[in-house]
Amino acid sequence: MELEVLFEDEDVLVCYKPAGVATQTAKMTEPDMVSMIRNYRVAKGESDYVGVIHRLDQPVEGVLVFAKNAAAAAILGKELKARQFAKYYYAIVTRENIPETGVLEDYVVKDGRKNRAMVVTESLDDRSLLDIHLDTGRFHQIRVQLASRTAPILGDVKYGGSRTGEPLCLCSYRLQFTHPVSEEGMDFSIKPRGREFGDFFA
C-alpha cells in the first residue's frame, strides 16, 4: 500500500487514510498510517519521527495531519485541544425521518463529557447523506450519537448499522487547521471513495 500525501513541508504531512487502515497499531502484521509515514520519511533520508495529532477509527476513510517534528506536534496538539481544528464528515444513514438540520448534544459514557455535531441531510431513496461538522472528537462520537437516535451509519455493524460488505459509510472529508510555523490557514478536502457514496457523488 502506497502512502497518499496531500501536502507536505518541513513541519507537517497531510495524507489520505484509506478505510480499514488503522491510524496507529501495535500489531506488527497490520499496516498503519504511522508505520507507512515512518517508512516514507526514512526512504527520503529524513528522520523517522511521526507526531500523531488526531486519529480516525480504523473503518473510517479521510484526511489526517501528522507532525514531522516535536515542536510542530506541540503546537498542533494545543490547537486541537483548544478546538481550533475544523473537522467535517460525510455519513450515510438509512433512517427516513432524520431532521434536516440540528445539533446533537450528548454525554458519552467513555468519558462523560458533552459532544456536539451539526447535521445537514440530503436524501436519496431510503438513505440520507449527512454533512457533519464535529465540534469535539470523543471516542466513536459520530457513530454513537447517530446510533442512539436509531440512525446508525450504513455498514456500522458494531452500532446496529446494516451490513453491506463494504466499510462503514463515514468519511472525514475536510480538515482545517492553522500551520504550526507559518500560521497560515490550511484547508484540505477529499471526495469519499467508499462505493456506497457513489450515488451521492456521481
C-alpha positions as CSV (number, residue, x, y, z in Angstrom):
1,M,0.0,0.0,0.0
2,E,1.4,3.4,-1.0
3,L,1.1,6.5,1.1
4,E,-1.1,9.2,-0.5
5,V,0.3,12.6,0.5
6,L,-2.0,15.6,0.1
7,F,0.5,18.2,1.4
8,E,4.0,18.1,2.9
9,D,6.6,20.6,4.1
10,E,9.3,20.6,6.8
11,D,6.8,20.6,9.7
12,V,3.6,18.8,8.7
13,L,2.3,16.0,6.5
14,V,-1.3,15.7,5.4
15,C,-2.4,12.5,3.9
16,Y,-5.4,10.3,3.0
17,K,-6.2,7.4,5.3
18,P,-8.0,4.5,3.5
19,A,-10.9,2.7,5.2
20,G,-9.6,-0.4,7.0
21,V,-6.2,1.0,7.9
22,A,-5.5,1.9,11.5
23,T,-4.0,5.3,12.3
24,Q,-1.6,3.5,14.7
25,T,-1.5,-0.1,15.9
26,A,0.8,-2.3,18.0
27,K,0.0,-5.3,15.7
28,M,3.2,-6.0,13.7
29,T,1.3,-7.8,10.9
30,E,-1.2,-4.9,10.1
31,P,-0.2,-1.8,8.2
32,D,-1.0,1.5,9.8
33,M,-0.5,5.2,8.9
34,V,2.3,5.8,11.4
35,S,4.4,3.0,10.0
36,M,3.7,4.0,6.4
37,I,4.7,7.6,7.1
38,R,7.8,6.5,9.0
39,N,8.9,4.3,6.1
40,Y,8.1,7.0,3.6
41,R,10.3,9.5,5.6
42,V,13.2,7.1,6.1
43,A,13.2,6.3,2.3
44,K,13.7,10.0,1.7
45,G,16.6,10.2,4.1
46,E,14.6,12.0,6.7
47,S,14.1,11.4,10.4
48,D,11.6,8.7,11.3
49,Y,9.7,11.0,13.7
50,V,5.9,10.9,13.3
51,G,3.7,13.1,15.6
52,V,0.2,11.8,15.9
53,I,-2.1,14.8,16.3
54,H,-5.6,13.2,15.9
55,R,-7.0,9.8,14.8
56,L,-9.7,8.2,12.7
57,D,-11.3,4.9,13.6
58,Q,-9.9,2.1,11.5
59,P,-13.0,1.6,9.3
60,V,-13.2,5.4,8.5
61,E,-11.5,7.0,5.5
62,G,-10.4,10.5,5.4
63,V,-7.9,13.3,5.9
64,L,-5.3,13.2,8.6
65,V,-2.4,15.6,9.6
66,F,0.8,14.4,11.2
67,A,3.7,16.5,12.6
68,K,7.2,16.0,11.3
69,N,8.9,17.3,14.4
70,A,8.2,17.7,18.1
71,A,7.8,21.5,18.0
72,A,5.1,21.3,15.3
73,A,3.4,18.4,17.2
74,A,3.2,20.5,20.4
75,I,1.6,23.5,18.6
76,L,-0.9,21.4,16.7
77,G,-1.7,19.5,19.8
78,K,-2.6,22.7,21.5
79,E,-4.7,23.8,18.5
80,L,-6.6,20.5,18.7
81,K,-7.2,20.8,22.4
82,A,-8.4,24.4,22.0
83,R,-10.9,23.1,19.4
84,Q,-9.2,25.1,16.6
85,F,-9.3,22.2,14.2
86,A,-12.4,22.2,11.9
87,K,-13.4,18.6,11.1
88,Y,-16.1,17.7,8.6
89,Y,-17.6,14.3,7.9
90,Y,-20.0,12.7,5.4
91,A,-22.1,9.8,6.8
92,I,-24.8,7.7,5.2
93,V,-27.8,6.6,7.3
94,T,-30.9,4.7,6.4
95,R,-33.4,6.4,8.8
96,E,-36.2,8.0,6.8
97,N,-37.3,10.8,9.3
98,I,-34.0,12.3,10.4
99,P,-34.2,16.1,10.8
100,E,-32.8,18.2,8.0
101,T,-30.7,20.3,10.4
102,G,-29.9,20.2,14.1
103,V,-27.3,20.0,16.8
104,L,-26.6,16.6,18.5
105,E,-25.7,17.1,22.1
106,D,-25.0,14.2,24.4
107,Y,-22.8,12.7,27.1
108,V,-20.5,9.9,26.0
109,V,-20.2,7.2,28.6
110,K,-16.5,6.6,27.9
111,D,-15.5,10.0,29.5
112,G,-18.8,11.7,30.5
113,R,-18.1,14.8,28.5
114,K,-20.5,16.7,26.3
115,N,-20.3,16.4,22.5
116,R,-21.9,18.4,19.7
117,A,-22.2,18.0,15.9
118,M,-24.0,20.0,13.3
119,V,-26.0,17.8,10.8
120,V,-27.4,18.6,7.4
121,T,-29.1,16.0,5.2
122,E,-29.6,15.2,1.6
123,S,-31.9,12.2,0.8
124,L,-31.6,9.5,-1.8
125,D,-34.4,6.9,-1.8
126,D,-34.2,5.4,1.7
127,R,-30.8,6.8,2.5
128,S,-29.7,10.2,3.8
129,L,-26.3,11.8,3.4
130,L,-25.3,13.7,6.5
131,D,-22.8,16.6,6.4
132,I,-21.4,16.7,9.9
133,H,-19.2,19.4,11.5
134,L,-17.6,17.8,14.5
135,D,-17.2,20.2,17.4
136,T,-15.3,17.8,19.6
137,G,-13.7,14.4,19.0
138,R,-14.7,11.8,21.5
139,F,-14.4,8.0,21.2
140,H,-16.7,6.8,18.4
141,Q,-18.7,10.1,18.8
142,I,-20.4,10.3,15.5
143,R,-21.2,6.6,15.4
144,V,-22.7,6.6,18.9
145,Q,-24.7,9.8,18.6
146,L,-26.4,8.7,15.4
147,A,-27.0,5.1,16.6
148,S,-28.6,6.5,19.8
149,R,-31.2,8.2,17.5
150,T,-32.0,4.9,15.7
151,A,-30.0,6.2,12.7
152,P,-26.8,4.1,12.7
153,I,-24.3,4.6,9.9
154,L,-24.7,2.3,6.9
155,G,-22.3,-0.6,7.3
156,D,-21.5,0.2,11.0
157,V,-22.5,-3.3,12.3
158,K,-20.9,-2.5,15.7
159,Y,-23.6,0.1,16.4
160,G,-26.6,-1.5,14.6
161,G,-26.0,-0.4,11.0
162,S,-26.9,-2.6,8.1
163,R,-24.2,-4.9,6.8
164,T,-23.2,-4.0,3.3
165,G,-19.9,-5.9,2.7
166,E,-18.2,-2.5,2.4
167,P,-16.5,-0.3,5.0
168,L,-18.9,1.8,7.1
169,C,-20.1,4.9,5.3
170,L,-18.2,7.5,7.3
171,C,-15.6,9.8,5.7
172,S,-13.6,12.6,7.2
173,Y,-13.7,14.6,4.0
174,R,-12.4,18.0,5.1
175,L,-9.9,19.3,7.7
176,Q,-9.0,22.9,8.5
177,F,-6.2,24.0,10.9
178,T,-3.5,26.6,11.3
179,H,0.0,25.8,10.2
180,P,2.2,25.5,13.3
181,V,5.0,27.6,11.9
182,S,3.7,29.9,9.2
183,E,0.4,30.4,10.9
184,E,-1.3,30.1,7.5
185,G,-4.8,28.7,7.4
186,M,-4.7,25.2,5.9
187,D,-7.7,23.6,4.3
188,F,-7.8,20.1,2.8
189,S,-10.7,18.1,1.4
190,I,-11.3,14.9,-0.5
191,K,-14.1,13.1,-2.2
192,P,-15.3,9.9,-0.4
193,R,-14.1,6.8,-2.2
194,G,-16.4,4.2,-0.5
195,R,-18.6,2.5,-3.0
196,E,-21.8,3.4,-1.1
197,F,-21.0,7.1,-1.5
198,G,-21.1,6.7,-5.3
199,D,-24.8,7.6,-5.8
200,F,-24.3,10.9,-3.9
201,F,-21.0,11.9,-5.6
202,A,-21.5,10.6,-9.2
